[in-house]
Amino acid sequence: MDTIPLGTLALALIVLLIASGFFSLAETAMMAANRYRMKHQAQRGARGARLALALLAQTDRLLGVILLGNNLINAASATLASVITLRLVGRGEFALALGTVAVTFLILVFSEITPKVVGAAYADKLAPLVSFILAPLLRALRPIVWFVNLFVHGLLRLFRFRPAAQPSTTLSQEELRSLVLEGSQYFRGKHKTMLANLMDLEAVSVDDIMTPRSQIHALDLEDKPSLLRQQLVTTYHTRLPVYEGSLDNIVGVLAVKSILHAMQGGGELDAERIRAVLRPPYFIPLGTPLLTQLSQFQADRQRLGLVVDEYGELQGLVTIEDIIEEIIGEFTTQAPGGPESFRREADGSVIVDGMAPLRTLNRRLGTRFPLDGPKTLNGLIVEKLGEIPDAGESFKVDGQVVEILQTQDRAVRVVRLLPPIGRGTAPLQTQGERA
């Protein structure tokens, strides 16, 4: 090597550093590339993406050829740098130390850090490109890579470590939800919210959104015809459950427009006339996930279901509109003075019905009431206090300041939700220190 000109040695060192940098860049780009994006590109016919996915399917061999090439080149670079140092400085401990520092600096800067930073920054673009070089290298060096991997697999078995043949690229529901919520550059605000709500349907059941039994608007066939007519004319619902004597005796569901059309033809409205146009009731088990129920509504061509518990007792009512609102937000018109209505006061407080569902309050008012227990504000207050509070009392429930305005029939009917402390309200006593 003493006969080789110094300029040639320097040029060879530069080439080796560039080759080492390529392997470092390739390693980072292949490992950091978005496999879902490459799968999409492969489906559209991108040859580089298909090649990259094929290489990633055999990660041990891919890493074997990359690290084999990188380490061989780095060793050659170190040897070459030592020869150049000896030529320039001479022999001795100083020359050896200088050569070591020099080659370490060159490899670290030009062959490791810089290429890896570039590979990580442009992984999706570079991975398909470097695959065109890595694929033939893997075929050419397959026997060597196979031989090296024999020792690798033996060492892994010695430590009882059995990696999967192919890294899993599946995402859990929570991971996918986090991806949607953090993907602001891909989804607009409304779309992002809708996708997140859609993925939550499996975790939400019908009893979280149903209209409770006490608030169901229904017709009693035992009522007088005049009362039945008045209810039908004034109702704001398109479908009404119909029972006989008790809500536990549901006999059908009435499409209001069908009976109103029949009433226009003349004749007296009575129970038998209503019974003639009833549709069979559709029952839903308590605890059914919303996503499952949405599919059932679609399969059974139903729009309204009656939620029953394990004993067959009626617990509530849910419609397909209720489920859709969980995805896209509220769009239906509430009944005047309905349980979900609220009124914002000038001081920032909000007057709400005690029977308002906690999910609705969280969604519309931004409160953070827990959803794993009672479903209504009244139920949450009673559970936290252990008794029904008197009107005029103020306290905190899960960090939210509330004031009881009205109680009736063993329930909290009207509640004022005060704005958080620091927004114009004075601190109130915490739960258990009621005035």
C-alpha positions in Angstrom: 0.0 0.0 0.0 3.1 2.2 0.3 3.2 2.5 -3.5 -0.3 3.9 -3.8 -0.4 7.7 -4.1 -1.8 9.6 -1.1 -4.4 11.3 -3.3 -5.8 7.9 -4.3 -5.9 6.7 -0.7 -7.8 9.9 0.2 -10.3 9.4 -2.7 -10.8 5.8 -1.6 -11.5 6.9 2.0 -14.1 9.4 0.7 -15.8 6.7 -1.3 -15.9 4.3 1.7 -17.4 7.1 3.9 -20.1 7.7 1.3 -20.8 4.0 1.0 -21.0 3.7 4.8 -23.3 6.8 4.9 -25.6 5.1 2.3 -26.0 2.0 4.6 -26.7 4.2 7.6 -29.3 6.2 5.6 -30.8 3.0 4.3 -31.1 1.5 7.7 -32.9 4.5 9.2 -35.1 5.1 6.2 -36.3 1.5 6.0 -37.0 1.3 9.7 -38.7 4.7 10.0 -40.8 4.5 6.8 -44.6 4.6 7.1 -45.7 1.1 6.1 -49.3 2.1 5.6 -48.2 4.8 3.2 -46.0 2.4 1.3 -48.8 -0.2 1.2 -51.0 2.5 -0.4 -48.2 3.3 -2.9 -47.7 -0.4 -3.7 -51.4 -0.8 -4.4 -51.2 2.0 -6.9 -48.3 0.2 -8.7 -45.2 1.8 -7.2 -42.4 -0.8 -7.7 -40.1 0.8 -5.2 -42.8 0.6 -2.5 -43.5 -3.1 -3.3 -39.8 -3.8 -3.1 -39.4 -2.0 0.3 -42.4 -3.9 1.7 -40.8 -7.2 0.6 -37.5 -6.3 2.3 -39.3 -5.3 5.5 -41.1 -8.6 5.5 -37.7 -10.2 6.2 -36.3 -7.8 8.7 -33.5 -10.1 10.0 -32.0 -10.5 6.5 -32.5 -6.8 5.7 -30.6 -5.7 8.8 -28.1 -8.4 8.2 -27.0 -7.1 4.8 -27.1 -3.5 5.9 -25.0 -4.0 9.0 -22.7 -6.4 7.2 -21.9 -3.8 4.6 -21.7 -1.0 7.1 -19.3 -2.7 9.4 -17.0 -4.0 6.6 -16.8 -0.5 5.1 -16.2 1.1 8.5 -13.4 -1.3 9.3 -11.8 -0.6 5.9 -12.2 3.1 6.5 -10.5 2.9 9.8 -7.6 0.9 8.3 -7.3 3.4 5.4 -7.4 6.4 7.7 -4.6 4.9 9.8 -2.5 4.4 6.7 -3.0 8.0 5.6 -2.2 9.3 9.1 1.0 7.3 9.2 2.0 8.7 5.8 1.4 12.3 7.0 2.5 12.2 10.6 4.7 9.2 10.9 4.7 6.3 13.3 4.3 6.5 17.0 1.6 6.7 19.7 0.7 10.2 18.7 0.1 9.1 15.1 -2.1 6.2 16.3 -4.2 8.4 18.6 -4.6 11.0 15.9 -5.6 8.4 13.3 -8.2 7.0 15.7 -9.7 10.4 16.5 -9.8 11.4 12.9 -11.5 8.3 11.6 -14.0 8.3 14.5 -14.9 11.9 13.7 -15.2 11.3 9.9 -17.4 8.2 10.4 -19.5 9.8 13.1 -20.3 13.0 11.1 -20.3 11.9 7.5 -21.3 8.2 7.8 -23.6 8.0 10.8 -25.3 11.1 12.2 -25.8 13.1 9.0 -27.1 10.2 6.9 -29.4 9.0 9.7 -30.9 12.4 10.2 -31.6 12.7 6.5 -33.0 9.2 6.4 -35.4 9.8 9.3 -36.5 13.2 7.8 -37.3 11.7 4.4 -37.9 8.1 5.2 -41.0 7.7 3.1 -39.3 9.0 0.0 -35.9 7.3 0.5 -37.1 3.8 1.5 -38.4 2.9 -2.0 -35.3 4.3 -3.6 -32.7 2.5 -1.5 -34.6 -0.7 -1.9 -33.5 -0.9 -5.5 -29.9 -1.2 -4.2 -30.6 -3.3 -1.1 -32.6 -6.0 -3.0 -29.8 -7.1 -5.3 -27.2 -6.8 -2.5 -29.3 -9.1 -0.4 -29.5 -11.6 -3.2 -25.7 -11.4 -3.8 -24.8 -11.7 -0.1 -27.5 -14.1 0.9 -25.1 -17.0 1.8 -23.0 -14.7 4.0 -26.1 -13.2 5.6 -27.6 -16.6 6.2 -24.4 -17.8 7.9 -24.3 -14.7 10.2 -27.9 -15.1 11.1 -27.3 -18.7 12.2 -25.3 -17.3 15.1 -27.8 -14.5 15.7 -30.8 -16.9 15.9 -28.8 -19.2 18.1 -28.0 -16.4 20.5 -31.6 -15.4 20.6 -32.7 -19.0 21.4 -30.1 -19.1 24.1 -31.7 -16.2 25.8 -35.2 -17.6 25.0 -36.2 -14.7 22.9 -38.4 -15.5 20.0 -39.2 -12.5 17.9 -42.2 -12.6 15.5 -41.4 -13.6 11.9 -42.7 -10.2 10.8 -43.2 -7.1 13.0 -46.9 -6.4 13.5 -48.3 -3.4 11.7 -51.7 -3.6 13.2 -53.0 -0.8 15.4 -55.2 -1.1 18.4 -58.4 0.9 18.7 -56.8 3.3 21.2 -53.7 3.7 19.0 -55.9 4.4 15.9 -57.9 6.9 17.9 -54.7 8.7 19.0 -53.6 8.8 15.4 -56.8 10.4 14.3 -56.8 13.0 17.1 -53.2 13.9 16.5 -53.5 13.9 12.7 -54.6 17.5 12.4 -52.7 17.9 9.2 -54.7 15.2 7.6 -58.2 15.8 9.1 -60.2 18.9 9.5 -61.7 19.7 12.9 -65.2 18.3 12.2 -63.9 15.2 10.3 -61.5 14.5 13.1 -64.2 14.6 15.8 -66.5 12.4 13.7 -63.9 9.8 13.2 -63.0 9.8 16.9 -66.7 9.5 17.9 -67.1 6.6 15.4 -64.3 4.7 17.0 -65.9 5.3 20.5 -69.2 3.6 19.5 -67.9 0.2 20.6 -67.1 1.5 24.1 -70.6 3.2 24.4 -73.7 1.2 25.0 -77.4 2.0 24.4 -78.0 2.7 28.1 -75.6 5.6 27.9 -77.7 7.5 25.3 -81.2 6.1 25.7 -84.2 8.2 26.8 -85.0 6.8 30.3 -88.3 5.1 31.0 -89.6 8.1 33.0 -89.2 10.4 30.0 -90.6 8.2 27.3 -93.6 9.8 25.5 -96.0 7.0 24.8 -99.7 6.3 24.2 -101.9 4.4 26.5 -104.7 2.6 24.7 -106.8 2.7 27.9 -106.9 6.5 27.7 -110.0 8.3 26.4 -110.2 8.9 22.6 -110.2 12.6 23.1 -106.9 12.4 25.1 -105.4 10.1 22.5 -106.3 12.6 19.7 -104.8 15.5 21.7 -101.5 13.6 22.2 -101.2 12.7 18.6 -101.9 16.2 17.3 -99.5 17.9 19.7 -96.7 15.3 19.7 -93.3 16.3 18.1 -92.3 12.7 17.6 -92.7 10.7 14.4 -93.0 7.4 16.2 -94.6 6.6 19.6 -94.5 3.4 21.7 -98.0 2.3 22.5 -98.8 0.4 25.7 -101.9 -0.9 27.4 -102.2 0.0 31.1 -98.5 -0.1 31.9 -95.3 0.7 30.1 -94.2 -2.9 30.8 -97.0 -4.0 28.5 -95.8 -2.5 25.2 -98.1 -3.6 22.3 -96.5 -1.9 19.4 -94.9 1.2 17.9 -97.1 3.8 16.1 -96.0 5.8 13.1 -97.8 9.0 13.8 -98.2 10.0 10.1 -100.1 6.8 9.4 -102.7 7.4 12.1 -103.0 11.1 11.2 -103.6 10.1 7.6 -106.3 7.7 8.7 -107.9 10.4 10.9 -108.2 12.7 7.9 -110.5 10.1 6.3 -113.1 10.6 9.1 -114.3 8.4 11.8 -113.8 8.2 15.5 -110.3 7.6 16.8 -110.2 4.8 19.3 -107.9 2.1 20.6 -108.8 -0.5 18.0 -108.1 1.9 15.2 -104.7 2.7 16.6 -104.1 -1.0 17.2 -104.8 -1.8 13.5 -101.8 0.4 12.3 -99.3 -0.6 15.0 -95.9 -2.1 14.1 -94.4 -4.9 16.3 -92.2 -3.5 19.1 -88.4 -3.9 18.6 -86.5 -4.7 21.8 -82.8 -4.1 22.6 -80.9 -5.8 25.4 -79.5 -3.4 28.0 -75.7 -2.9 27.5 -75.7 -3.4 23.7 -72.7 -1.5 22.2 -73.8 1.4 19.9 -71.8 0.0 17.0 -73.5 -3.3 17.3 -76.9 -1.7 17.6 -76.3 0.6 14.6 -75.6 -2.5 12.5 -78.7 -4.2 13.9 -80.9 -1.2 13.1 -79.6 -1.3 9.5 -80.0 -5.1 9.2 -83.6 -5.1 10.7 -84.6 -1.9 9.0 -85.7 -0.3 12.3 -85.4 3.2 13.6 -86.6 2.9 17.2 -85.9 0.3 19.8 -87.1 -0.3 23.4 -84.3 -1.1 25.8 -85.1 -3.9 28.3 -83.0 -5.5 31.1 -82.4 -9.1 31.7 -85.8 -9.5 33.3 -87.6 -8.0 30.3 -88.5 -4.8 32.1 -88.5 -1.6 30.0 -85.6 0.7 30.9 -85.6 3.2 28.0 -85.8 4.0 24.4 -83.2 4.6 21.7 -83.5 5.7 18.1 -81.1 5.5 15.2 -81.0 9.3 15.3 -79.6 9.1 18.9 -76.7 6.9 17.6 -76.0 9.2 14.6 -75.8 12.2 16.9 -73.1 10.4 18.9 -71.0 10.5 15.7 -71.8 13.8 14.1 -73.2 15.8 17.0 -76.8 16.9 17.7 -78.9 17.9 14.8 -82.5 17.1 15.8 -84.9 19.5 17.4 -85.4 19.0 21.1 -88.9 19.3 22.6 -89.6 22.7 24.2 -88.5 22.4 27.8 -87.1 18.9 27.2 -84.7 17.3 29.6 -81.7 18.1 27.5 -82.4 21.8 27.2 -80.2 24.3 29.0 -80.1 28.1 29.3 -76.9 30.2 29.7 -77.1 33.1 32.1 -75.4 36.5 31.8 -73.0 35.6 34.6 -71.7 32.6 32.7 -73.6 30.0 34.6 -75.9 27.5 32.9 -79.3 26.3 34.0 -79.8 22.7 33.2 -82.4 20.0 33.8 -81.5 17.6 36.5 -82.4 14.7 34.3 -80.0 15.8 31.5 -77.7 13.0 30.4 -74.1 13.5 31.5 -72.8 12.7 28.0 -74.9 15.5 26.5 -73.6 18.0 29.1 -70.0 17.0 28.5 -70.5 17.3 24.7 -72.5 20.6 24.7 -71.1 22.4 27.7 -67.5 21.0 27.9 -68.0 19.6 31.4 -66.0 16.6 32.5 -68.5 14.5 34.4 -67.6 10.8 34.7 -69.5 8.5 32.4 -68.8 5.1 34.0 -71.5 5.4 36.7 -74.8 7.3 36.7 -76.1 8.4 33.4 -77.9 11.7 34.5 -76.9 14.7 36.4 -79.5 13.9 39.1 -78.1 10.4 39.5 -74.5 11.7 39.8 -75.5 14.2 42.5 -77.4 11.7 44.5 -74.7 9.1 44.3 -72.0 11.6 45.4 -74.0 13.0 48.3 -75.8 9.9 49.4 -79.1 11.9 49.7 -81.3 14.2 47.8 -80.0 17.8 48.4 -82.3 20.7 49.2 -82.9 23.7 46.9 -80.3 26.4 47.4 -77.4 24.2 48.3 -74.1 24.6 46.5 -71.2 22.2 46.3 -68.7 20.5 44.0 -69.3 17.4 42.0 -66.2 16.0 40.4 -64.7 19.5 40.1 -67.8 21.2 38.8 -69.6 23.7 41.0 -73.3 23.1 41.1 -76.2 24.8 42.8 -79.5 23.1 43.4 -82.4 25.3 42.2 -85.3 22.8 42.5 -86.1 19.3 43.8 -89.3 17.5 43.2 -90.6 13.9 43.5 -87.4 12.6 45.1 -85.2 13.9 42.4 -83.1 17.0 41.5 -85.1 18.8 38.8 -83.2 22.0 38.0 -79.5 22.7 38.5 -77.3 25.7 38.0 -73.7 24.9 36.7 -71.4 27.7 37.8 -68.3 28.7 35.7 -64.9 27.5 37.1 -63.3 29.5 39.9 -61.4 32.4 38.4 -64.1 33.3 35.9 -66.1 35.6 38.1 -67.2 33.2 40.8 -66.1 32.9 44.4 -64.8 29.5 45.7 -67.5 27.2 47.0 -67.4 24.4 49.5 -66.3 21.1 48.2 -68.4 18.0 48.3 -69.2 17.0 51.9 -68.9 20.6 53.1 -72.3 21.7 52.0 -73.7 25.0 53.3 
